[in-house]
Protein backbone atom coordinates (compact mmCIF):
# COMPACT_ATOMS: atom_id res chain seq x y z
CA UNK A 1 0.00 0.00 0.00
CA UNK A 2 2.85 2.39 0.87
CA UNK A 3 4.60 1.65 -2.45
CA UNK A 4 1.37 2.41 -4.33
CA UNK A 5 1.04 5.81 -2.59
CA UNK A 6 4.65 6.69 -3.45
CA UNK A 7 4.09 5.80 -7.09
CA UNK A 8 0.91 7.89 -7.26
CA UNK A 9 2.64 10.91 -5.66
CA UNK A 10 5.40 10.96 -8.33
CA UNK A 11 4.68 13.08 -11.42
CA UNK A 12 4.69 11.05 -14.62
CA UNK A 13 7.93 11.40 -16.54
CA UNK A 14 9.76 13.18 -13.68
CA UNK A 15 11.02 10.27 -11.65
CA UNK A 16 14.49 11.79 -11.09
CA UNK A 17 13.60 15.45 -10.47
CA UNK A 18 10.18 16.66 -9.37
CA UNK A 19 10.60 20.46 -9.41
CA UNK A 20 12.41 22.93 -11.66
CA UNK A 21 12.23 25.88 -9.21
CA UNK A 22 12.96 25.67 -5.50
CA UNK A 23 12.13 28.56 -3.15
CA UNK A 24 14.43 28.70 -0.14
CA UNK A 25 15.03 31.25 2.64
CA UNK A 26 17.57 33.97 1.90
CA UNK A 27 21.04 33.28 3.19
CA UNK A 28 22.19 36.80 4.02
CA UNK A 29 22.27 40.52 3.32
CA UNK A 30 24.04 40.01 -0.01
CA UNK A 31 21.66 37.36 -1.35
CA UNK A 32 20.24 39.67 -4.03
CA UNK A 33 19.34 36.94 -6.61
CA UNK A 34 20.00 39.25 -9.57
CA UNK A 35 19.82 36.38 -12.07
CA UNK A 36 16.33 35.58 -10.81
CA UNK A 37 15.40 39.27 -11.08
CA UNK A 38 16.39 39.21 -14.76
CA UNK A 39 14.09 36.25 -15.36
CA UNK A 40 11.18 38.37 -14.10
CA UNK A 41 11.75 41.12 -16.69
CA UNK A 42 8.41 40.32 -18.37
CA UNK A 43 6.66 40.90 -15.05
CA UNK A 44 8.41 44.27 -14.76
CA UNK A 45 6.96 45.20 -18.15
CA UNK A 46 3.46 44.21 -16.99
CA UNK A 47 3.78 46.31 -13.83
CA UNK A 48 4.98 49.30 -15.86
CA UNK A 49 1.93 49.03 -18.11
CA UNK A 50 -0.36 48.58 -15.09
CA UNK A 51 0.99 51.71 -13.41
CA UNK A 52 0.68 53.77 -16.59
CA UNK A 53 -2.91 52.70 -17.25
CA UNK A 54 -4.17 52.88 -13.66
CA UNK A 55 -2.68 56.33 -13.06
CA UNK A 56 -5.03 57.97 -15.56
CA UNK A 57 -7.95 55.58 -15.55
CA UNK A 58 -11.31 57.38 -15.35
CA UNK A 59 -9.69 60.81 -15.73
CA UNK A 60 -10.97 63.49 -18.10
CA UNK A 61 -7.56 64.56 -19.45
CA UNK A 62 -5.68 61.26 -19.14
CA UNK A 63 -1.97 61.40 -20.15
CA UNK A 64 -2.37 65.13 -20.85
CA UNK A 65 -1.57 65.61 -17.16
CA UNK A 66 2.04 64.79 -18.09
CA UNK A 67 2.01 68.07 -20.03
CA UNK A 68 -0.22 70.20 -17.81
CA UNK A 69 1.51 69.49 -14.51
CA UNK A 70 5.06 70.65 -15.41
CA UNK A 71 3.75 73.68 -17.30
CA UNK A 72 1.58 74.85 -14.40
CA UNK A 73 4.36 74.22 -11.90
CA UNK A 74 6.85 76.14 -14.01
CA UNK A 75 4.45 79.06 -14.47
CA UNK A 76 3.83 79.25 -10.71
CA UNK A 77 7.55 79.13 -9.93
CA UNK A 78 8.21 81.83 -12.54
CA UNK A 79 5.59 84.14 -11.04
CA UNK A 80 6.40 83.53 -7.36
CA UNK A 81 10.17 83.05 -7.32
CA UNK A 82 11.03 84.95 -10.49
CA UNK A 83 8.68 87.94 -10.42
CA UNK A 84 7.84 88.32 -6.72
CA UNK A 85 10.90 86.97 -4.89
CA UNK A 86 13.18 87.94 -7.82
CA UNK A 87 15.58 85.05 -7.32
CA UNK A 88 18.51 85.04 -9.75
CA UNK A 89 18.58 82.56 -12.64
CA UNK A 90 22.21 82.92 -13.85
CA UNK A 91 21.09 84.95 -16.86
CA UNK A 92 18.78 82.19 -18.14
CA UNK A 93 15.14 83.04 -19.00
CA UNK A 94 13.20 82.28 -15.78
CA UNK A 95 10.68 79.98 -17.46
CA UNK A 96 13.41 77.73 -18.87
CA UNK A 97 15.41 77.87 -15.64
CA UNK A 98 12.52 76.64 -13.50
CA UNK A 99 11.44 74.03 -16.03
CA UNK A 100 15.00 72.67 -16.09
CA UNK A 101 14.65 72.21 -12.33
CA UNK A 102 11.10 70.91 -12.05
CA UNK A 103 11.32 68.25 -14.80
CA UNK A 104 14.20 66.17 -13.34
CA UNK A 105 13.04 66.85 -9.79
CA UNK A 106 9.55 65.57 -10.58
CA UNK A 107 11.11 62.29 -11.79
CA UNK A 108 13.16 61.92 -8.61
CA UNK A 109 10.32 62.79 -6.22
CA UNK A 110 7.83 60.53 -8.02
CA UNK A 111 10.18 57.56 -7.79
CA UNK A 112 10.95 58.19 -4.13
CA UNK A 113 7.36 58.62 -2.93
CA UNK A 114 6.00 55.65 -4.88
CA UNK A 115 8.88 53.30 -4.06
CA UNK A 116 8.58 54.13 -0.36
CA UNK A 117 5.15 52.47 -0.39
CA UNK A 118 6.31 49.19 -1.98
CA UNK A 119 5.76 46.79 0.93
CA UNK A 120 2.68 48.37 2.50
CA UNK A 121 0.92 49.13 -0.77
CA UNK A 122 1.50 45.69 -2.31
CA UNK A 123 1.24 43.42 0.74
CA UNK A 124 -1.97 41.86 -0.62
CA UNK A 125 -0.14 40.79 -3.77
CA UNK A 126 3.10 39.65 -2.13
CA UNK A 127 1.18 37.48 0.33
CA UNK A 128 -0.46 35.43 -2.43
CA UNK A 129 2.23 34.68 -5.00
CA UNK A 130 6.01 34.54 -5.07
CA UNK A 131 8.13 36.74 -7.32
CA UNK A 132 11.32 38.72 -6.83
CA UNK A 133 10.21 41.59 -4.61
CA UNK A 134 12.51 44.13 -6.28
CA UNK A 135 10.35 43.80 -9.40
CA UNK A 136 7.86 46.34 -8.00
CA UNK A 137 10.25 49.22 -7.13
CA UNK A 138 12.18 48.73 -10.37
CA UNK A 139 8.95 48.85 -12.36
CA UNK A 140 8.14 52.17 -10.66
CA UNK A 141 11.43 53.63 -11.89
CA UNK A 142 10.61 52.67 -15.47
CA UNK A 143 6.96 53.76 -15.33
CA UNK A 144 8.04 57.17 -14.00
CA UNK A 145 10.50 57.34 -16.88
CA UNK A 146 7.56 57.48 -19.31
CA UNK A 147 6.24 60.61 -17.61
CA UNK A 148 9.71 62.12 -17.57
CA UNK A 149 10.20 61.44 -21.29
CA UNK A 150 7.03 63.38 -22.14
CA UNK A 151 7.95 66.29 -19.89
CA UNK A 152 11.54 66.31 -21.11
CA UNK A 153 10.27 66.47 -24.70
CA UNK A 154 8.27 69.60 -23.82
CA UNK A 155 11.37 71.09 -22.20
CA UNK A 156 13.39 70.47 -25.38
CA UNK A 157 10.71 72.23 -27.44
CA UNK A 158 11.03 75.40 -25.34
CA UNK A 159 14.83 75.14 -25.37
CA UNK A 160 14.81 74.91 -29.17
CA UNK A 161 12.46 77.88 -29.52
CA UNK A 162 14.65 80.03 -27.27
CA UNK A 163 17.81 78.84 -28.99
CA UNK A 164 16.49 79.83 -32.42
CA UNK A 165 15.44 83.24 -31.12
CA UNK A 166 19.09 84.15 -30.36
CA UNK A 167 18.62 83.73 -26.64
CA UNK A 168 21.53 83.65 -24.21
CA UNK A 169 21.18 79.92 -23.61
CA UNK A 170 23.51 77.45 -25.34
CA UNK A 171 24.36 73.77 -25.15
CA UNK A 172 27.63 72.66 -23.57
CA UNK A 173 29.60 69.41 -23.51
CA UNK A 174 27.86 68.54 -20.24
CA UNK A 175 24.80 67.61 -22.27
CA UNK A 176 26.49 64.28 -23.02
CA UNK A 177 26.31 63.49 -19.30
CA UNK A 178 22.52 63.36 -19.54
CA UNK A 179 22.26 59.49 -19.44
CA UNK A 180 24.55 59.39 -16.40
CA UNK A 181 22.50 62.10 -14.67
CA UNK A 182 19.29 60.16 -15.22
CA UNK A 183 20.95 56.99 -13.93
CA UNK A 184 22.01 58.84 -10.80
CA UNK A 185 18.53 60.26 -10.19
CA UNK A 186 17.03 56.79 -10.64
CA UNK A 187 19.65 55.25 -8.33
CA UNK A 188 19.20 57.80 -5.55
CA UNK A 189 15.40 57.62 -5.67
CA UNK A 190 15.32 53.83 -5.86
CA UNK A 191 17.86 53.35 -3.07
CA UNK A 192 16.27 55.90 -0.73
CA UNK A 193 12.77 54.68 -1.57
CA UNK A 194 13.41 51.04 -0.75
CA UNK A 195 15.19 52.03 2.47
CA UNK A 196 12.06 53.89 3.58
CA UNK A 197 9.90 51.03 2.30
CA UNK A 198 11.85 48.52 4.38
CA UNK A 199 11.62 50.68 7.50
CA UNK A 200 7.88 51.33 7.12
CA UNK A 201 7.18 47.64 7.72
CA UNK A 202 7.83 48.42 11.40
CA UNK A 203 7.45 52.19 11.57
CA UNK A 204 4.35 53.19 9.60
CA UNK A 205 4.66 56.88 10.41
CA UNK A 206 7.72 57.13 8.18
CA UNK A 207 5.43 56.89 5.16
CA UNK A 208 3.69 60.08 6.28
CA UNK A 209 7.01 61.90 6.46
CA UNK A 210 8.13 61.04 2.93
CA UNK A 211 6.07 63.66 1.09
CA UNK A 212 7.01 66.32 3.65
CA UNK A 213 10.65 65.31 3.51
CA UNK A 214 10.71 65.50 -0.28
CA UNK A 215 9.38 69.07 -0.14
CA UNK A 216 12.07 70.08 2.35
CA UNK A 217 14.73 68.38 0.25
CA UNK A 218 13.63 70.40 -2.80
CA UNK A 219 14.47 73.64 -0.99
CA UNK A 220 17.84 72.17 0.04
CA UNK A 221 18.55 71.38 -3.62
CA UNK A 222 19.11 74.02 -6.33
CA UNK A 223 15.77 73.45 -8.04
CA UNK A 224 14.28 76.96 -7.76
CA UNK A 225 17.59 78.80 -7.39
CA UNK A 226 21.13 78.32 -8.74
CA UNK A 227 23.94 77.19 -6.49
CA UNK A 228 25.77 80.41 -7.36
CA UNK A 229 23.02 82.39 -5.56
CA UNK A 230 24.08 80.90 -2.20
CA UNK A 231 26.63 83.09 -0.36
CA UNK A 232 30.17 81.82 -0.73
CA UNK A 233 30.65 81.07 2.97
CA UNK A 234 27.52 78.85 3.01
CA UNK A 235 27.92 77.24 -0.39
CA UNK A 236 29.70 74.21 1.04
CA UNK A 237 26.48 73.33 2.88
CA UNK A 238 24.45 73.02 -0.31
CA UNK A 239 27.21 70.98 -1.91
CA UNK A 240 26.84 68.41 0.87
CA UNK A 241 23.61 67.48 -0.88
CA UNK A 242 24.54 64.80 -3.48
CA UNK A 243 21.66 65.93 -5.70
CA UNK A 244 23.18 69.40 -6.16
CA UNK A 245 25.77 68.39 -8.81
CA UNK A 246 23.08 66.53 -10.75
CA UNK A 247 20.75 69.53 -10.98
CA UNK A 248 23.59 71.93 -11.77
CA UNK A 249 25.01 69.62 -14.46
CA UNK A 250 21.57 69.27 -16.05
CA UNK A 251 21.20 73.05 -16.38
CA UNK A 252 24.80 73.49 -17.46
CA UNK A 253 24.37 70.96 -20.25
CA UNK A 254 21.10 72.25 -21.74
CA UNK A 255 21.13 75.93 -20.75
CA UNK A 256 24.83 76.73 -20.37
CA UNK A 257 24.38 77.97 -16.79
CA UNK A 258 25.54 76.12 -13.70
CA UNK A 259 28.45 75.55 -11.35
CA UNK A 260 29.62 71.94 -11.14
CA UNK A 261 32.89 70.05 -11.43
CA UNK A 262 33.70 66.54 -12.56
CA UNK A 263 34.94 65.72 -9.05
CA UNK A 264 31.63 66.76 -7.47
CA UNK A 265 29.71 64.62 -9.92
CA UNK A 266 32.02 61.65 -9.31
CA UNK A 267 31.49 61.93 -5.54
CA UNK A 268 27.74 62.11 -6.09
CA UNK A 269 27.89 58.99 -8.26
CA UNK A 270 29.83 57.10 -5.58
CA UNK A 271 27.28 58.12 -2.94
CA UNK A 272 24.48 56.97 -5.26
CA UNK A 273 26.05 53.53 -5.49
CA UNK A 274 26.34 53.41 -1.70
CA UNK A 275 22.69 54.41 -1.16
CA UNK A 276 21.51 51.92 -3.78
CA UNK A 277 23.53 49.03 -2.38
CA UNK A 278 22.52 49.83 1.18
CA UNK A 279 18.88 50.00 0.15
CA UNK A 280 18.98 46.65 -1.64
CA UNK A 281 20.71 45.02 1.34
CA UNK A 282 18.13 46.33 3.80
CA UNK A 283 15.28 45.47 1.43
CA UNK A 284 16.55 41.90 1.07
CA UNK A 285 16.92 41.53 4.83
CA UNK A 286 13.42 42.81 5.67
CA UNK A 287 11.80 40.85 2.84
CA UNK A 288 12.04 37.62 4.83
CA UNK A 289 9.73 38.76 7.62
CA UNK A 290 7.76 41.71 6.26
CA UNK A 291 4.50 39.72 5.96
CA UNK A 292 4.59 39.21 9.75
CA UNK A 293 4.83 42.95 10.47
CA UNK A 294 2.84 44.67 7.68
C-alpha positions in Angstrom: 0.0 0.0 0.0 2.8 2.4 0.9 4.6 1.6 -2.5 1.4 2.4 -4.3 1.0 5.8 -2.6 4.6 6.7 -3.4 4.1 5.8 -7.1 0.9 7.9 -7.3 2.6 10.9 -5.7 5.4 11.0 -8.3 4.7 13.1 -11.4 4.7 11.1 -14.6 7.9 11.4 -16.5 9.8 13.2 -13.7 11.0 10.3 -11.6 14.5 11.8 -11.1 13.6 15.4 -10.5 10.2 16.7 -9.4 10.6 20.5 -9.4 12.4 22.9 -11.7 12.2 25.9 -9.2 13.0 25.7 -5.5 12.1 28.6 -3.2 14.4 28.7 -0.1 15.0 31.3 2.6 17.6 34.0 1.9 21.0 33.3 3.2 22.2 36.8 4.0 22.3 40.5 3.3 24.0 40.0 0.0 21.7 37.4 -1.3 20.2 39.7 -4.0 19.3 36.9 -6.6 20.0 39.3 -9.6 19.8 36.4 -12.1 16.3 35.6 -10.8 15.4 39.3 -11.1 16.4 39.2 -14.8 14.1 36.3 -15.4 11.2 38.4 -14.1 11.7 41.1 -16.7 8.4 40.3 -18.4 6.7 40.9 -15.0 8.4 44.3 -14.8 7.0 45.2 -18.1 3.5 44.2 -17.0 3.8 46.3 -13.8 5.0 49.3 -15.9 1.9 49.0 -18.1 -0.4 48.6 -15.1 1.0 51.7 -13.4 0.7 53.8 -16.6 -2.9 52.7 -17.2 -4.2 52.9 -13.7 -2.7 56.3 -13.1 -5.0 58.0 -15.6 -8.0 55.6 -15.6 -11.3 57.4 -15.3 -9.7 60.8 -15.7 -11.0 63.5 -18.1 -7.6 64.6 -19.4 -5.7 61.3 -19.1 -2.0 61.4 -20.2 -2.4 65.1 -20.9 -1.6 65.6 -17.2 2.0 64.8 -18.1 2.0 68.1 -20.0 -0.2 70.2 -17.8 1.5 69.5 -14.5 5.1 70.6 -15.4 3.7 73.7 -17.3 1.6 74.9 -14.4 4.4 74.2 -11.9 6.8 76.1 -14.0 4.4 79.1 -14.5 3.8 79.2 -10.7 7.6 79.1 -9.9 8.2 81.8 -12.5 5.6 84.1 -11.0 6.4 83.5 -7.4 10.2 83.0 -7.3 11.0 84.9 -10.5 8.7 87.9 -10.4 7.8 88.3 -6.7 10.9 87.0 -4.9 13.2 87.9 -7.8 15.6 85.1 -7.3 18.5 85.0 -9.8 18.6 82.6 -12.6 22.2 82.9 -13.9 21.1 84.9 -16.9 18.8 82.2 -18.1 15.1 83.0 -19.0 13.2 82.3 -15.8 10.7 80.0 -17.5 13.4 77.7 -18.9 15.4 77.9 -15.6 12.5 76.6 -13.5 11.4 74.0 -16.0 15.0 72.7 -16.1 14.7 72.2 -12.3 11.1 70.9 -12.0 11.3 68.2 -14.8 14.2 66.2 -13.3 13.0 66.9 -9.8 9.6 65.6 -10.6 11.1 62.3 -11.8 13.2 61.9 -8.6 10.3 62.8 -6.2 7.8 60.5 -8.0 10.2 57.6 -7.8 10.9 58.2 -4.1 7.4 58.6 -2.9 6.0 55.6 -4.9 8.9 53.3 -4.1 8.6 54.1 -0.4 5.2 52.5 -0.4 6.3 49.2 -2.0 5.8 46.8 0.9 2.7 48.4 2.5 0.9 49.1 -0.8 1.5 45.7 -2.3 1.2 43.4 0.7 -2.0 41.9 -0.6 -0.1 40.8 -3.8 3.1 39.7 -2.1 1.2 37.5 0.3 -0.5 35.4 -2.4 2.2 34.7 -5.0 6.0 34.5 -5.1 8.1 36.7 -7.3 11.3 38.7 -6.8 10.2 41.6 -4.6 12.5 44.1 -6.3 10.3 43.8 -9.4 7.9 46.3 -8.0 10.2 49.2 -7.1 12.2 48.7 -10.4 8.9 48.8 -12.4 8.1 52.2 -10.7 11.4 53.6 -11.9 10.6 52.7 -15.5 7.0 53.8 -15.3 8.0 57.2 -14.0 10.5 57.3 -16.9 7.6 57.5 -19.3 6.2 60.6 -17.6 9.7 62.1 -17.6 10.2 61.4 -21.3 7.0 63.4 -22.1 7.9 66.3 -19.9 11.5 66.3 -21.1 10.3 66.5 -24.7 8.3 69.6 -23.8 11.4 71.1 -22.2 13.4 70.5 -25.4 10.7 72.2 -27.4 11.0 75.4 -25.3 14.8 75.1 -25.4 14.8 74.9 -29.2 12.5 77.9 -29.5 14.6 80.0 -27.3 17.8 78.8 -29.0 16.5 79.8 -32.4 15.4 83.2 -31.1 19.1 84.1 -30.4 18.6 83.7 -26.6 21.5 83.6 -24.2 21.2 79.9 -23.6 23.5 77.5 -25.3 24.4 73.8 -25.1 27.6 72.7 -23.6 29.6 69.4 -23.5 27.9 68.5 -20.2 24.8 67.6 -22.3 26.5 64.3 -23.0 26.3 63.5 -19.3 22.5 63.4 -19.5 22.3 59.5 -19.4 24.5 59.4 -16.4 22.5 62.1 -14.7 19.3 60.2 -15.2 20.9 57.0 -13.9 22.0 58.8 -10.8 18.5 60.3 -10.2 17.0 56.8 -10.6 19.7 55.2 -8.3 19.2 57.8 -5.5 15.4 57.6 -5.7 15.3 53.8 -5.9 17.9 53.3 -3.1 16.3 55.9 -0.7 12.8 54.7 -1.6 13.4 51.0 -0.8 15.2 52.0 2.5 12.1 53.9 3.6 9.9 51.0 2.3 11.9 48.5 4.4 11.6 50.7 7.5 7.9 51.3 7.1 7.2 47.6 7.7 7.8 48.4 11.4 7.5 52.2 11.6 4.4 53.2 9.6 4.7 56.9 10.4 7.7 57.1 8.2 5.4 56.9 5.2 3.7 60.1 6.3 7.0 61.9 6.5 8.1 61.0 2.9 6.1 63.7 1.1 7.0 66.3 3.7 10.7 65.3 3.5 10.7 65.5 -0.3 9.4 69.1 -0.1 12.1 70.1 2.3 14.7 68.4 0.3 13.6 70.4 -2.8 14.5 73.6 -1.0 17.8 72.2 0.0 18.6 71.4 -3.6 19.1 74.0 -6.3 15.8 73.5 -8.0 14.3 77.0 -7.8 17.6 78.8 -7.4 21.1 78.3 -8.7 23.9 77.2 -6.5 25.8 80.4 -7.4 23.0 82.4 -5.6 24.1 80.9 -2.2 26.6 83.1 -0.4 30.2 81.8 -0.7 30.7 81.1 3.0 27.5 78.8 3.0 27.9 77.2 -0.4 29.7 74.2 1.0 26.5 73.3 2.9 24.5 73.0 -0.3 27.2 71.0 -1.9 26.8 68.4 0.9 23.6 67.5 -0.9 24.5 64.8 -3.5 21.7 65.9 -5.7 23.2 69.4 -6.2 25.8 68.4 -8.8 23.1 66.5 -10.8 20.8 69.5 -11.0 23.6 71.9 -11.8 25.0 69.6 -14.5 21.6 69.3 -16.1 21.2 73.0 -16.4 24.8 73.5 -17.5 24.4 71.0 -20.3 21.1 72.2 -21.7 21.1 75.9 -20.8 24.8 76.7 -20.4 24.4 78.0 -16.8 25.5 76.1 -13.7 28.5 75.5 -11.3 29.6 71.9 -11.1 32.9 70.1 -11.4 33.7 66.5 -12.6 34.9 65.7 -9.1 31.6 66.8 -7.5 29.7 64.6 -9.9 32.0 61.6 -9.3 31.5 61.9 -5.5 27.7 62.1 -6.1 27.9 59.0 -8.3 29.8 57.1 -5.6 27.3 58.1 -2.9 24.5 57.0 -5.3 26.1 53.5 -5.5 26.3 53.4 -1.7 22.7 54.4 -1.2 21.5 51.9 -3.8 23.5 49.0 -2.4 22.5 49.8 1.2 18.9 50.0 0.1 19.0 46.6 -1.6 20.7 45.0 1.3 18.1 46.3 3.8 15.3 45.5 1.4 16.5 41.9 1.1 16.9 41.5 4.8 13.4 42.8 5.7 11.8 40.8 2.8 12.0 37.6 4.8 9.7 38.8 7.6 7.8 41.7 6.3 4.5 39.7 6.0 4.6 39.2 9.8 4.8 42.9 10.5 2.8 44.7 7.7 
